[in-house]
Amino acid sequence: MGPRFCLGLTCLFFIFLKLNSVSGLLCYVCSTKNENERDCDDITLDSDKYLQNCTAPKNVTCRVQVQWIDFEAKFEGKDKHVIRKCASTEYDPQAPCYERTGYLGRMNVCACTTDACNESSKSVSTNIFKVFVVSLLTFLLI
């Protein structure tokens, strides 16, 4: 084995360790209801502004809730709120999202189990990027 091959394996080993670290789940935690968190609606993968370590075993999923207040009640006008947080509910891969409706409006809730997975839907998936980086390094080093 040449030095280039050993260097490549070492790099892949450290990337693998970083991608699969044993720390708690990282989730975005913010709410557009809070005046200083109005940008919570549009979080991208390159942002770590609201990223927090969720304590295990209590928090097992990340969640994003989109609430539409359709009726002018309780001194709130018609509005949309985005809430991102850690959650203790179990993840169901068959139904990662659900919708609730009620008197004051409706709510769409989605859960996920990978780091930073509750980002804005406008973002590119973290897992696709990770696979691309590892594949590229493998291709270049072999």
C-alpha positions in Angstrom: 0.0 0.0 0.0 1.3 3.4 -1.0 1.2 6.5 1.1 -1.6 8.0 -1.0 -3.8 5.0 -0.4 -3.2 5.2 3.4 -3.9 8.9 3.4 -7.2 8.3 1.5 -8.3 5.6 4.0 -7.4 7.8 6.9 -9.5 10.7 5.4 -12.4 8.4 4.8 -12.2 7.0 8.4 -12.3 10.5 9.9 -15.2 11.6 7.6 -17.1 8.4 8.7 -16.5 9.2 12.3 -17.7 12.8 11.9 -20.8 11.7 10.0 -21.7 9.1 12.6 -20.8 10.8 15.8 -22.4 9.5 19.0 -23.7 12.9 20.2 -27.4 13.7 20.5 -29.5 14.5 17.5 -29.0 18.0 16.1 -32.2 19.8 15.3 -33.1 23.4 14.4 -35.0 24.9 17.3 -36.9 28.2 16.6 -40.3 29.7 16.0 -41.5 32.5 13.7 -43.8 33.4 16.6 -40.8 34.9 18.3 -39.9 38.4 17.1 -36.2 37.7 16.9 -36.6 34.4 15.0 -38.7 35.5 12.0 -36.1 34.0 9.7 -37.0 30.5 11.1 -39.2 30.0 8.0 -36.2 29.8 5.7 -33.3 27.8 7.2 -30.8 26.4 4.8 -28.3 23.5 5.3 -25.3 25.9 5.5 -26.8 27.6 8.5 -26.2 26.6 12.0 -28.0 29.6 13.5 -30.7 27.7 15.3 -29.0 24.3 15.4 -29.1 22.7 18.9 -28.1 19.4 20.4 -31.2 17.6 21.5 -30.8 15.4 24.6 -31.3 11.7 24.3 -33.2 9.5 25.1 -36.0 12.1 25.7 -35.7 13.7 22.2 -35.6 11.1 19.5 -36.8 13.1 16.5 -36.6 16.6 15.0 -39.9 18.2 14.1 -41.2 21.0 11.9 -44.7 22.4 12.4 -46.4 24.7 10.0 -49.4 26.3 11.5 -52.0 28.3 9.6 -54.3 30.5 11.7 -57.3 30.9 9.4 -59.7 32.7 11.7 -59.2 36.1 13.3 -59.6 35.2 16.9 -57.7 35.7 20.2 -56.3 39.0 18.8 -54.4 37.2 16.1 -55.1 37.8 12.5 -54.8 35.3 9.7 -51.2 34.1 9.9 -48.7 31.3 9.2 -46.2 30.2 11.9 -43.2 27.8 11.5 -41.9 26.0 14.5 -38.8 23.8 14.5 -37.9 21.8 17.5 -36.7 18.6 19.2 -39.4 16.1 19.8 -40.0 13.0 21.9 -42.5 11.3 19.6 -41.4 8.1 17.9 -40.6 8.3 14.2 -42.9 6.4 11.8 -41.3 6.0 8.4 -44.7 5.0 6.9 -46.2 8.4 8.0 -43.5 11.0 8.7 -46.0 13.8 8.3 -49.6 14.4 9.4 -52.1 17.2 9.3 -54.5 18.4 12.0 -57.4 20.8 11.6 -59.4 22.6 14.2 -61.5 25.7 15.0 -58.7 28.2 14.8 -56.9 26.8 11.8 -54.8 23.8 10.7 -51.3 22.4 11.3 -48.9 20.2 9.2 -46.3 18.3 11.3 -43.3 16.4 10.0 -40.8 14.4 12.0 -37.3 13.1 11.0 -34.4 11.4 12.6 -31.1 12.7 11.0 -29.1 15.7 12.1 -30.5 19.0 10.8 -33.3 17.3 8.9 -35.9 19.8 9.9 -34.5 22.5 7.7 -36.4 24.4 5.1 -37.8 22.2 2.3 -36.0 24.6 -0.1 -32.6 23.0 1.0 -30.8 20.1 -0.5 -30.7 16.9 1.5 -27.6 16.5 3.8 -27.4 12.8 3.1 -27.1 13.3 -0.6 -24.2 15.7 0.0 -22.5 13.2 2.4 -22.8 10.4 -0.1 -21.4 12.6 -2.9 -18.3 13.7 -0.8 -17.5 10.1 0.2 -18.0 8.8 -3.3 -15.8 11.6 -4.8 -13.0 11.0 -2.3 -13.1 7.3 -2.9 -13.0 7.8 -6.7 -10.0 10.2 -6.4 -8.0 8.1 -4.0 -8.4 4.7 -5.6 
